[in-house]
Amino acid sequence: MGFGRRNQEEIVTEETKIWVCKSENCNAWVRDNFKSSETPTCPICKSDMEQTTRVLEVINNPGKHF
């Protein structure tokens, strides 16, 4: 018997576009579908950000309607 065991859903991941802060002193990043402008600035330190990709869990942004 497996008391306390729950059926865990498989975590779906995919290569995701993200924006990473260019500042060496900041580790902030934001998903492309959650960015605030076409070319976002860092929400933490206000530095420029650059686009890259990471393999992340899939999260949809219901607030974005394109």
PQR file of N, CA, C, O and H, with PARSE charges and radii, in Angstrom:
ATOM      1  N   MET A   1       0.828  -1.182   0.000 -0.4000 1.5000
ATOM      2  CA  MET A   1       0.000   0.000   0.000 -0.0000 2.0000
ATOM      3  C   MET A   1       0.871   1.243   0.000  0.5500 1.7000
ATOM      4  O   MET A   1       1.962   1.260   0.569 -0.5500 1.4000
ATOM      5  N   GLY A   2       0.376   2.262  -0.637 -0.4000 1.5000
ATOM      6  CA  GLY A   2       1.122   3.504  -0.740 -0.0000 2.0000
ATOM      7  C   GLY A   2       0.380   4.633  -0.048  0.5500 1.7000
ATOM      8  O   GLY A   2      -0.157   5.526  -0.704 -0.5500 1.4000
ATOM      9  H   GLY A   2      -0.511   2.248  -1.099  0.4000 1.0000
ATOM     10  N   PHE A   3       0.352   4.595   1.260 -0.4000 1.5000
ATOM     11  CA  PHE A   3      -0.342   5.653   1.982 -0.0000 2.0000
ATOM     12  C   PHE A   3       0.349   6.997   1.762  0.5500 1.7000
ATOM     13  O   PHE A   3       1.576   7.094   1.792 -0.5500 1.4000
ATOM     14  H   PHE A   3       0.788   3.869   1.793  0.4000 1.0000
ATOM     15  N   GLY A   4      -0.453   8.017   1.543 -0.4000 1.5000
ATOM     16  CA  GLY A   4       0.095   9.358   1.376 -0.0000 2.0000
ATOM     17  C   GLY A   4       0.644   9.651  -0.005  0.5500 1.7000
ATOM     18  O   GLY A   4       1.098  10.764  -0.269 -0.5500 1.4000
ATOM     19  H   GLY A   4      -1.450   7.938   1.518  0.4000 1.0000
ATOM     20  N   ARG A   5       0.610   8.681  -0.874 -0.4000 1.5000
ATOM     21  CA  ARG A   5       1.112   8.924  -2.228 -0.0000 2.0000
ATOM     22  C   ARG A   5      -0.008   9.475  -3.092  0.5500 1.7000
ATOM     23  O   ARG A   5      -1.133   8.976  -3.063 -0.5500 1.4000
ATOM     24  H   ARG A   5       0.241   7.777  -0.659  0.4000 1.0000
ATOM     25  N   ARG A   6       0.303  10.485  -3.842 -0.4000 1.5000
ATOM     26  CA  ARG A   6      -0.658  11.084  -4.745 -0.0000 2.0000
ATOM     27  C   ARG A   6      -0.186  10.878  -6.168  0.5500 1.7000
ATOM     28  O   ARG A   6       1.012  10.811  -6.444 -0.5500 1.4000
ATOM     29  H   ARG A   6       1.217  10.890  -3.866  0.4000 1.0000
ATOM     30  N   ASN A   7      -1.144  10.779  -7.058 -0.4000 1.5000
ATOM     31  CA  ASN A   7      -0.782  10.704  -8.467 -0.0000 2.0000
ATOM     32  C   ASN A   7      -0.281  12.067  -8.895  0.5500 1.7000
ATOM     33  O   ASN A   7      -1.035  13.040  -8.899 -0.5500 1.4000
ATOM     34  H   ASN A   7      -2.117  10.833  -6.834  0.4000 1.0000
ATOM     35  N   GLN A   8       0.975  12.138  -9.252 -0.4000 1.5000
ATOM     36  CA  GLN A   8       1.579  13.404  -9.640 -0.0000 2.0000
ATOM     37  C   GLN A   8       1.447  13.569 -11.145  0.5500 1.7000
ATOM     38  O   GLN A   8       1.736  12.653 -11.915 -0.5500 1.4000
ATOM     39  H   GLN A   8       1.587  11.348  -9.249  0.4000 1.0000
ATOM     40  N   GLU A   9       0.999  14.770 -11.554 -0.4000 1.5000
ATOM     41  CA  GLU A   9       0.919  15.064 -12.972 -0.0000 2.0000
ATOM     42  C   GLU A   9       2.323  15.289 -13.513  0.5500 1.7000
ATOM     43  O   GLU A   9       3.191  15.833 -12.831 -0.5500 1.4000
ATOM     44  H   GLU A   9       0.765  15.514 -10.929  0.4000 1.0000
ATOM     45  N   GLU A  10       2.523  14.864 -14.735 -0.4000 1.5000
ATOM     46  CA  GLU A  10       3.820  15.080 -15.382 -0.0000 2.0000
ATOM     47  C   GLU A  10       3.989  16.567 -15.667  0.5500 1.7000
ATOM     48  O   GLU A  10       3.061  17.212 -16.156 -0.5500 1.4000
ATOM     49  H   GLU A  10       1.818  14.422 -15.289  0.4000 1.0000
ATOM     50  N   ILE A  11       5.148  17.110 -15.372 -0.4000 1.5000
ATOM     51  CA  ILE A  11       5.440  18.511 -15.624 -0.0000 2.0000
ATOM     52  C   ILE A  11       5.856  18.654 -17.083  0.5500 1.7000
ATOM     53  O   ILE A  11       6.826  18.042 -17.529 -0.5500 1.4000
ATOM     54  H   ILE A  11       5.902  16.586 -14.975  0.4000 1.0000
ATOM     55  N   VAL A  12       5.107  19.469 -17.816 -0.4000 1.5000
ATOM     56  CA  VAL A  12       5.379  19.685 -19.233 -0.0000 2.0000
ATOM     57  C   VAL A  12       6.356  20.843 -19.366  0.5500 1.7000
ATOM     58  O   VAL A  12       6.105  21.938 -18.862 -0.5500 1.4000
ATOM     59  H   VAL A  12       4.318  19.966 -17.454  0.4000 1.0000
ATOM     60  N   THR A  13       7.467  20.597 -20.046 -0.4000 1.5000
ATOM     61  CA  THR A  13       8.473  21.636 -20.259 -0.0000 2.0000
ATOM     62  C   THR A  13       8.677  21.848 -21.755  0.5500 1.7000
ATOM     63  O   THR A  13       8.414  20.964 -22.570 -0.5500 1.4000
ATOM     64  H   THR A  13       7.670  19.707 -20.456  0.4000 1.0000
ATOM     65  N   GLU A  14       9.147  23.027 -22.087 -0.4000 1.5000
ATOM     66  CA  GLU A  14       9.509  23.323 -23.476 -0.0000 2.0000
ATOM     67  C   GLU A  14      10.525  24.461 -23.484  0.5500 1.7000
ATOM     68  O   GLU A  14      10.667  25.192 -22.503 -0.5500 1.4000
ATOM     69  H   GLU A  14       9.360  23.745 -21.424  0.4000 1.0000
ATOM     70  N   GLU A  15      11.223  24.596 -24.602 -0.4000 1.5000
ATOM     71  CA  GLU A  15      12.168  25.699 -24.744 -0.0000 2.0000
ATOM     72  C   GLU A  15      11.362  26.992 -24.830  0.5500 1.7000
ATOM     73  O   GLU A  15      10.498  27.139 -25.694 -0.5500 1.4000
ATOM     74  H   GLU A  15      11.107  24.003 -25.398  0.4000 1.0000
ATOM     75  N   THR A  16      11.652  27.918 -23.932 -0.4000 1.5000
ATOM     76  CA  THR A  16      10.861  29.136 -23.764 -0.0000 2.0000
ATOM     77  C   THR A  16      11.734  30.367 -23.968  0.5500 1.7000
ATOM     78  O   THR A  16      12.861  30.418 -23.474 -0.5500 1.4000
ATOM     79  H   THR A  16      12.354  27.799 -23.231  0.4000 1.0000
ATOM     80  N   LYS A  17      11.222  31.359 -24.692 -0.4000 1.5000
ATOM     81  CA  LYS A  17      11.937  32.635 -24.843 -0.0000 2.0000
ATOM     82  C   LYS A  17      11.843  33.389 -23.521  0.5500 1.7000
ATOM     83  O   LYS A  17      10.770  33.506 -22.930 -0.5500 1.4000
ATOM     84  H   LYS A  17      10.306  31.318 -25.093  0.4000 1.0000
ATOM     85  N   ILE A  18      12.991  33.898 -23.068 -0.4000 1.5000
ATOM     86  CA  ILE A  18      13.028  34.706 -21.851 -0.0000 2.0000
ATOM     87  C   ILE A  18      13.901  35.930 -22.082  0.5500 1.7000
ATOM     88  O   ILE A  18      14.655  35.991 -23.053 -0.5500 1.4000
ATOM     89  H   ILE A  18      13.863  33.803 -23.548  0.4000 1.0000
ATOM     90  N   TRP A  19      13.796  36.900 -21.189 -0.4000 1.5000
ATOM     91  CA  TRP A  19      14.639  38.084 -21.186 -0.0000 2.0000
ATOM     92  C   TRP A  19      15.456  38.057 -19.906  0.5500 1.7000
ATOM     93  O   TRP A  19      14.900  37.903 -18.819 -0.5500 1.4000
ATOM     94  H   TRP A  19      13.184  36.851 -20.400  0.4000 1.0000
ATOM     95  N   VAL A  20      16.787  38.206 -20.025 -0.4000 1.5000
ATOM     96  CA  VAL A  20      17.712  38.137 -18.899 -0.0000 2.0000
ATOM     97  C   VAL A  20      18.368  39.502 -18.709  0.5500 1.7000
ATOM     98  O   VAL A  20      18.759  40.154 -19.677 -0.5500 1.4000
ATOM     99  H   VAL A  20      17.239  38.332 -20.909  0.4000 1.0000
ATOM    100  N   CYS A  21      18.482  39.923 -17.456 -0.4000 1.5000
ATOM    101  CA  CYS A  21      19.114  41.200 -17.138 -0.0000 2.0000
ATOM    102  C   CYS A  21      20.591  41.156 -17.525  0.5500 1.7000
ATOM    103  O   CYS A  21      21.279  40.169 -17.261 -0.5500 1.4000
ATOM    104  H   CYS A  21      18.165  39.392 -16.670  0.4000 1.0000
ATOM    105  N   LYS A  22      21.075  42.232 -18.152 -0.4000 1.5000
ATOM    106  CA  LYS A  22      22.478  42.310 -18.576 -0.0000 2.0000
ATOM    107  C   LYS A  22      23.427  42.690 -17.439  0.5500 1.7000
ATOM    108  O   LYS A  22      24.639  42.512 -17.568 -0.5500 1.4000
ATOM    109  H   LYS A  22      20.517  43.033 -18.366  0.4000 1.0000
ATOM    110  N   SER A  23      22.902  43.207 -16.333 -0.4000 1.5000
ATOM    111  CA  SER A  23      23.744  43.628 -15.216 -0.0000 2.0000
ATOM    112  C   SER A  23      24.403  42.419 -14.554  0.5500 1.7000
ATOM    113  O   SER A  23      23.751  41.403 -14.315 -0.5500 1.4000
ATOM    114  H   SER A  23      21.918  43.351 -16.228  0.4000 1.0000
ATOM    115  N   GLU A  24      25.690  42.535 -14.260 -0.4000 1.5000
ATOM    116  CA  GLU A  24      26.417  41.443 -13.614 -0.0000 2.0000
ATOM    117  C   GLU A  24      25.960  41.224 -12.175  0.5500 1.7000
ATOM    118  O   GLU A  24      26.134  40.136 -11.628 -0.5500 1.4000
ATOM    119  H   GLU A  24      26.220  43.360 -14.454  0.4000 1.0000
ATOM    120  N   ASN A  25      25.375  42.255 -11.557 -0.4000 1.5000
ATOM    121  CA  ASN A  25      24.960  42.179 -10.159 -0.0000 2.0000
ATOM    122  C   ASN A  25      23.510  41.752  -9.986  0.5500 1.7000
ATOM    123  O   ASN A  25      23.011  41.717  -8.861 -0.5500 1.4000
ATOM    124  H   ASN A  25      25.234  43.139 -12.002  0.4000 1.0000
ATOM    125  N   CYS A  26      22.829  41.429 -11.069 -0.4000 1.5000
ATOM    126  CA  CYS A  26      21.401  41.107 -11.007 -0.0000 2.0000
ATOM    127  C   CYS A  26      21.144  39.773 -11.709  0.5500 1.7000
ATOM    128  O   CYS A  26      21.704  39.515 -12.774 -0.5500 1.4000
ATOM    129  H   CYS A  26      23.234  41.457 -11.982  0.4000 1.0000
ATOM    130  N   ASN A  27      20.311  38.939 -11.125 -0.4000 1.5000
ATOM    131  CA  ASN A  27      19.991  37.634 -11.704 -0.0000 2.0000
ATOM    132  C   ASN A  27      18.557  37.554 -12.216  0.5500 1.7000
ATOM    133  O   ASN A  27      18.044  36.459 -12.444 -0.5500 1.4000
ATOM    134  H   ASN A  27      19.856  39.149 -10.260  0.4000 1.0000
ATOM    135  N   ALA A  28      17.907  38.696 -12.397 -0.4000 1.5000
ATOM    136  CA  ALA A  28      16.500  38.711 -12.794 -0.0000 2.0000
ATOM    137  C   ALA A  28      16.308  38.253 -14.231  0.5500 1.7000
ATOM    138  O   ALA A  28      17.167  38.456 -15.089 -0.5500 1.4000
ATOM    139  H   ALA A  28      18.323  39.586 -12.211  0.4000 1.0000
ATOM    140  N   TRP A  29      15.151  37.626 -14.472 -0.4000 1.5000
ATOM    141  CA  TRP A  29      14.750  37.248 -15.817 -0.0000 2.0000
ATOM    142  C   TRP A  29      13.234  37.208 -15.853  0.5500 1.7000
ATOM    143  O   TRP A  29      12.588  37.087 -14.812 -0.5500 1.4000
ATOM    144  H   TRP A  29      14.454  37.461 -13.774  0.4000 1.0000
ATOM    145  N   VAL A  30      12.664  37.309 -17.047 -0.4000 1.5000
ATOM    146  CA  VAL A  30      11.216  37.297 -17.223 -0.0000 2.0000
ATOM    147  C   VAL A  30      10.881  36.535 -18.505  0.5500 1.7000
ATOM    148  O   VAL A  30      11.593  36.635 -19.504 -0.5500 1.4000
ATOM    149  H   VAL A  30      13.189  37.407 -17.893  0.4000 1.0000
ATOM    150  N   ARG A  31       9.795  35.780 -18.460 -0.4000 1.5000
ATOM    151  CA  ARG A  31       9.347  35.060 -19.655 -0.0000 2.0000
ATOM    152  C   ARG A  31       8.892  36.064 -20.707  0.5500 1.7000
ATOM    153  O   ARG A  31       8.368  37.126 -20.372 -0.5500 1.4000
ATOM    154  H   ARG A  31       9.217  35.699 -17.648  0.4000 1.0000
ATOM    155  N   ASP A  32       9.094  35.727 -21.982 -0.4000 1.5000
ATOM    156  CA  ASP A  32       8.719  36.611 -23.075 -0.0000 2.0000
ATOM    157  C   ASP A  32       7.220  36.923 -23.050  0.5500 1.7000
ATOM    158  O   ASP A  32       6.823  38.051 -23.341 -0.5500 1.4000
ATOM    159  H   ASP A  32       9.520  34.864 -22.254  0.4000 1.0000
ATOM    160  N   ASN A  33       6.384  35.936 -22.707 -0.4000 1.5000
ATOM    161  CA  ASN A  33       4.942  36.181 -22.714 -0.0000 2.0000
ATOM    162  C   ASN A  33       4.460  36.924 -21.458  0.5500 1.7000
ATOM    163  O   ASN A  33       3.259  37.152 -21.311 -0.5500 1.4000
ATOM    164  H   ASN A  33       6.707  35.019 -22.471  0.4000 1.0000
ATOM    165  N   PHE A  34       5.364  37.303 -20.562 -0.4000 1.5000
ATOM    166  CA  PHE A  34       5.033  38.105 -19.391 -0.0000 2.0000
ATOM    167  C   PHE A  34       5.744  39.463 -19.397  0.5500 1.7000
ATOM    168  O   PHE A  34       5.654  40.206 -18.420 -0.5500 1.4000
ATOM    169  H   PHE A  34       6.340  37.118 -20.682  0.4000 1.0000
ATOM    170  N   LYS A  35       6.441  39.790 -20.473 -0.4000 1.5000
ATOM    171  CA  LYS A  35       7.176  41.057 -20.528 -0.0000 2.0000
ATOM    172  C   LYS A  35       6.201  42.228 -20.590  0.5500 1.7000
ATOM    173  O   LYS A  35       5.058  42.078 -21.021 -0.5500 1.4000
ATOM    174  H   LYS A  35       6.515  39.186 -21.267  0.4000 1.0000
ATOM    175  N   SER A  36       6.669  43.394 -20.155 -0.4000 1.5000
ATOM    176  CA  SER A  36       5.811  44.571 -20.066 -0.0000 2.0000
ATOM    177  C   SER A  36       5.888  45.474 -21.292  0.5500 1.7000
ATOM    178  O   SER A  36       5.026  46.334 -21.478 -0.5500 1.4000
ATOM    179  H   SER A  36       7.598  43.516 -19.806  0.4000 1.0000
ATOM    180  N   SER A  37       6.897  45.295 -22.124 -0.4000 1.5000
ATOM    181  CA  SER A  37       7.046  46.111 -23.336 -0.0000 2.0000
ATOM    182  C   SER A  37       7.792  45.292 -24.387  0.5500 1.7000
ATOM    183  O   SER A  37       8.262  44.187 -24.114 -0.5500 1.4000
ATOM    184  H   SER A  37       7.597  44.597 -21.974  0.4000 1.0000
ATOM    185  N   GLU A  38       7.890  45.845 -25.577 -0.4000 1.5000
ATOM    186  CA  GLU A  38       8.559  45.133 -26.674 -0.0000 2.0000
ATOM    187  C   GLU A  38      10.000  44.787 -26.327  0.5500 1.7000
ATOM    188  O   GLU A  38      10.442  43.664 -26.571 -0.5500 1.4000
ATOM    189  H   GLU A  38       7.508  46.743 -25.799  0.4000 1.0000
ATOM    190  N   THR A  39      10.738  45.737 -25.760 -0.4000 1.5000
ATOM    191  CA  THR A  39      12.092  45.499 -25.266 -0.0000 2.0000
ATOM    192  C   THR A  39      12.093  45.910 -23.794  0.5500 1.7000
ATOM    193  O   THR A  39      12.272  47.087 -23.480 -0.5500 1.4000
ATOM    194  H   THR A  39      10.379  46.650 -25.562  0.4000 1.0000
ATOM    195  N   PRO A  40      11.895  44.950 -22.895 -0.5600 1.5000
ATOM    196  CA  PRO A  40      11.722  45.285 -21.479  0.2800 2.0000
ATOM    197  C   PRO A  40      13.010  45.735 -20.793  0.5500 1.7000
ATOM    198  O   PRO A  40      14.113  45.420 -21.240 -0.5500 1.4000
ATOM    199  N   THR A  41      12.850  46.471 -19.709 -0.4000 1.5000
ATOM    200  CA  THR A  41      13.962  46.786 -18.819 -0.0000 2.0000
ATOM    201  C   THR A  41      13.783  45.917 -17.575  0.5500 1.7000
ATOM    202  O   THR A  41      12.676  45.469 -17.275 -0.5500 1.4000
ATOM    203  H   THR A  41      11.954  46.728 -19.346  0.4000 1.0000
ATOM    204  N   CYS A  42      14.851  45.690 -16.874 -0.4000 1.5000
ATOM    205  CA  CYS A  42      14.828  44.818 -15.707 -0.0000 2.0000
ATOM    206  C   CYS A  42      13.861  45.377 -14.651  0.5500 1.7000
ATOM    207  O   CYS A  42      13.962  46.548 -14.285 -0.5500 1.4000
ATOM    208  H   CYS A  42      15.751  46.054 -17.117  0.4000 1.0000
ATOM    209  N   PRO A  43      12.932  44.555 -14.163 -0.5600 1.5000
ATOM    210  CA  PRO A  43      11.994  45.023 -13.146  0.2800 2.0000
ATOM    211  C   PRO A  43      12.656  45.245 -11.785  0.5500 1.7000
ATOM    212  O   PRO A  43      12.077  45.900 -10.919 -0.5500 1.4000
ATOM    213  N   ILE A  44      13.859  44.707 -11.587 -0.4000 1.5000
ATOM    214  CA  ILE A  44      14.562  44.834 -10.313 -0.0000 2.0000
ATOM    215  C   ILE A  44      15.509  46.040 -10.313  0.5500 1.7000
ATOM    216  O   ILE A  44      15.415  46.909  -9.447 -0.5500 1.4000
ATOM    217  H   ILE A  44      14.330  44.175 -12.290  0.4000 1.0000
ATOM    218  N   CYS A  45      16.424  46.084 -11.292 -0.4000 1.5000
ATOM    219  CA  CYS A  45      17.459  47.124 -11.279 -0.0000 2.0000
ATOM    220  C   CYS A  45      17.345  48.135 -12.418  0.5500 1.7000
ATOM    221  O   CYS A  45      18.142  49.070 -12.496 -0.5500 1.4000
ATOM    222  H   CYS A  45      16.501  45.378 -11.996  0.4000 1.0000
ATOM    223  N   LYS A  46      16.365  47.956 -13.299 -0.4000 1.5000
ATOM    224  CA  LYS A  46      16.096  48.874 -14.427 -0.0000 2.0000
ATOM    225  C   LYS A  46      17.187  48.884 -15.494  0.5500 1.7000
ATOM    226  O   LYS A  46      17.256  49.825 -16.285 -0.5500 1.4000
ATOM    227  H   LYS A  46      15.718  47.196 -13.235  0.4000 1.0000
ATOM    228  N   SER A  47      18.040  47.863 -15.535 -0.4000 1.5000
ATOM    229  CA  SER A  47      19.055  47.738 -16.590 -0.0000 2.0000
ATOM    230  C   SER A  47      18.415  47.165 -17.854  0.5500 1.7000
ATOM    231  O   SER A  47      17.271  46.711 -17.835 -0.5500 1.4000
ATOM    232  H   SER A  47      17.984  47.098 -14.893  0.4000 1.0000
ATOM    233  N   ASP A  48      19.174  47.193 -18.953 -0.4000 1.5000
ATOM    234  CA  ASP A  48      18.712  46.585 -20.197 -0.0000 2.0000
ATOM    235  C   ASP A  48      18.657  45.076 -20.040  0.5500 1.7000
ATOM    236  O   ASP A  48      19.340  44.500 -19.193 -0.5500 1.4000
ATOM    237  H   ASP A  48      20.103  47.562 -18.969  0.4000 1.0000
ATOM    238  N   MET A  49      17.835  44.445 -20.866 -0.4000 1.5000
ATOM    239  CA  MET A  49      17.718  42.990 -20.850 -0.0000 2.0000
ATOM    240  C   MET A  49      17.976  42.460 -22.243  0.5500 1.7000
ATOM    241  O   MET A  49      17.786  43.175 -23.227 -0.5500 1.4000
ATOM    242  H   MET A  49      17.279  44.913 -21.553  0.4000 1.0000
ATOM    243  N   GLU A  50      18.414  41.196 -22.339 -0.4000 1.5000
ATOM    244  CA  GLU A  50      18.647  40.562 -23.623 -0.0000 2.0000
ATOM    245  C   GLU A  50      17.853  39.267 -23.711  0.5500 1.7000
ATOM    246  O   GLU A  50      17.620  38.599 -22.704 -0.5500 1.4000
ATOM    247  H   GLU A  50      18.569  40.615 -21.540  0.4000 1.0000
ATOM    248  N   GLN A  51      17.438  38.919 -24.929 -0.4000 1.5000
ATOM    249  CA  GLN A  51      16.605  37.747 -25.138 -0.0000 2.0000
ATOM    250  C   GLN A  51      17.460  36.492 -25.265  0.5500 1.7000
ATOM    251  O   GLN A  51      18.526  36.508 -25.881 -0.5500 1.4000
ATOM    252  H   GLN A  51      17.627  39.462 -25.747  0.4000 1.0000
ATOM    253  N   THR A  52      16.973  35.403 -24.671 -0.4000 1.5000
ATOM    254  CA  THR A  52      17.621  34.100 -24.759 -0.0000 2.0000
ATOM    255  C   THR A  52      16.534  33.037 -24.565  0.5500 1.7000
ATOM    256  O   THR A  52      15.347  33.363 -24.564 -0.5500 1.4000
ATOM    257  H   THR A  52      16.107  35.390 -24.171  0.4000 1.0000
ATOM    258  N   THR A  53      16.926  31.783 -24.403 -0.4000 1.5000
ATOM    259  CA  THR A  53      15.942  30.718 -24.175 -0.0000 2.0000
ATOM    260  C   THR A  53      16.383  29.832 -23.020  0.5500 1.7000
ATOM    261  O   THR A  53      17.571  29.723 -22.717 -0.5500 1.4000
ATOM    262  H   THR A  53      17.890  31.518 -24.404  0.4000 1.0000
ATOM    263  N   ARG A  54      15.399  29.199 -22.378 -0.4000 1.5000
ATOM    264  CA  ARG A  54      15.623  28.194 -21.337 -0.0000 2.0000
ATOM    265  C   ARG A  54      14.529  27.144 -21.453  0.5500 1.7000
ATOM    266  O   ARG A  54      13.439  27.428 -21.950 -0.5500 1.4000
ATOM    267  H   ARG A  54      14.434  29.287 -22.624  0.4000 1.0000
ATOM    268  N   VAL A  55      14.817  25.945 -20.999 -0.4000 1.5000
ATOM    269  CA  VAL A  55      13.799  24.911 -20.929 -0.0000 2.0000
ATOM    270  C   VAL A  55      13.098  25.072 -19.586  0.5500 1.7000
ATOM    271  O   VAL A  55      13.691  24.851 -18.530 -0.5500 1.4000
ATOM    272  H   VAL A  55      15.702  25.715 -20.595  0.4000 1.0000
ATOM    273  N   LEU A  56      11.810  25.466 -19.642 -0.4000 1.5000
ATOM    274  CA  LEU A  56      11.031  25.770 -18.453 -0.0000 2.0000
ATOM    275  C   LEU A  56       9.679  25.070 -18.494  0.5500 1.7000
ATOM    276  O   LEU A  56       9.237  24.601 -19.542 -0.5500 1.4000
ATOM    277  H   LEU A  56      11.328  25.646 -20.500  0.4000 1.0000
ATOM    278  N   GLU A  57       9.034  25.007 -17.335 -0.4000 1.5000
ATOM    279  CA  GLU A  57       7.676  24.495 -17.250 -0.0000 2.0000
ATOM    280  C   GLU A  57       6.755  25.419 -18.047  0.5500 1.7000
ATOM    281  O   GLU A  57       6.906  26.640 -18.010 -0.5500 1.4000
ATOM    282  H   GLU A  57       9.393  25.388 -16.483  0.4000 1.0000
ATOM    283  N   VAL A  58       5.806  24.830 -18.765 -0.4000 1.5000
ATOM    284  CA  VAL A  58       4.882  25.611 -19.571 -0.0000 2.0000
ATOM    285  C   VAL A  58       3.901  26.341 -18.657  0.5500 1.7000
ATOM    286  O   VAL A  58       3.227  25.725 -17.831 -0.5500 1.4000
ATOM    287  H   VAL A  58       5.684  23.838 -18.795  0.4000 1.0000
ATOM    288  N   ILE A  59       3.830  27.668 -18.818 -0.4000 1.5000
ATOM    289  CA  ILE A  59       2.879  28.504 -18.090 -0.0000 2.0000
ATOM    290  C   ILE A  59       2.269  29.466 -19.096  0.5500 1.7000
ATOM    291  O   ILE A  59       2.983  30.224 -19.752 -0.5500 1.4000
ATOM    292  H   ILE A  59       4.377  28.168 -19.489  0.4000 1.0000
ATOM    293  N   ASN A  60       0.951  29.433 -19.217 -0.4000 1.5000
ATOM    294  CA  ASN A  60       0.269  30.350 -20.128 -0.0000 2.0000
ATOM    295  C   ASN A  60      -0.102  31.623 -19.388  0.5500 1.7000
ATOM    296  O   ASN A  60      -0.404  31.590 -18.195 -0.5500 1.4000
ATOM    297  H   ASN A  60       0.370  28.817 -18.685  0.4000 1.0000
ATOM    298  N   ASN A  61      -0.080  32.739 -20.094 -0.4000 1.5000
ATOM    299  CA  ASN A  61      -0.435  34.039 -19.542 -0.0000 2.0000
ATOM    300  C   ASN A  61      -1.832  34.400 -20.046  0.5500 1.7000
ATOM    301  O   ASN A  61      -1.971  34.857 -21.181 -0.5500 1.4000
ATOM    302  H   ASN A  61       0.164  32.765 -21.063  0.4000 1.0000
ATOM    303  N   PRO A  62      -2.862  34.208 -19.234 -0.5600 1.5000
ATOM    304  CA  PRO A  62      -4.219  34.502 -19.696  0.2800 2.0000
ATOM    305  C   PRO A  62      -4.473  35.988 -19.910  0.5500 1.7000
ATOM    306  O   PRO A  62      -5.474  36.347 -20.531 -0.5500 1.4000
ATOM    307  N   GLY A  63      -3.605  36.860 -19.418 -0.4000 1.5000
ATOM    308  CA  GLY A  63      -3.765  38.299 -19.587 -0.0000 2.0000
ATOM    309  C   GLY A  63      -3.292  38.800 -20.944  0.5500 1.7000
ATOM    310  O   GLY A  63      -3.637  39.915 -21.336 -0.5500 1.4000
ATOM    311  H   GLY A  63      -2.792  36.569 -18.914  0.4000 1.0000
ATOM    312  N   LYS A  64      -2.517  38.011 -21.665 -0.4000 1.5000
ATOM    313  CA  LYS A  64      -2.001  38.415 -22.974 -0.0000 2.0000
ATOM    314  C   LYS A  64      -2.942  37.906 -24.056  0.5500 1.7000
ATOM    315  O   LYS A  64      -3.189  36.705 -24.159 -0.5500 1.4000
ATOM    316  H   LYS A  64      -2.237  37.105 -21.347  0.4000 1.0000
ATOM    317  N   HIS A  65      -3.464  38.821 -24.862 -0.4000 1.5000
ATOM    318  CA  HIS A  65      -4.348  38.457 -25.967 -0.0000 2.0000
ATOM    319  C   HIS A  65      -3.751  38.977 -27.259  0.5500 1.7000
ATOM    320  O   HIS A  65      -3.890  40.160 -27.571 -0.5500 1.4000
ATOM    321  H   HIS A  65      -3.263  39.798 -24.779  0.4000 1.0000
ATOM    322  N   PHE A  66      -3.086  38.111 -28.018 -0.4000 1.5000
ATOM    323  CA  PHE A  66      -2.472  38.510 -29.286 -0.0000 2.0000
ATOM    324  C   PHE A  66      -3.248  37.924 -30.425  0.5500 1.7000
ATOM    325  O   PHE A  66      -2.898  38.138 -31.586 -0.5500 1.4000
ATOM    326  H   PHE A  66      -2.973  37.150 -27.764  0.4000 1.0000
TER
END
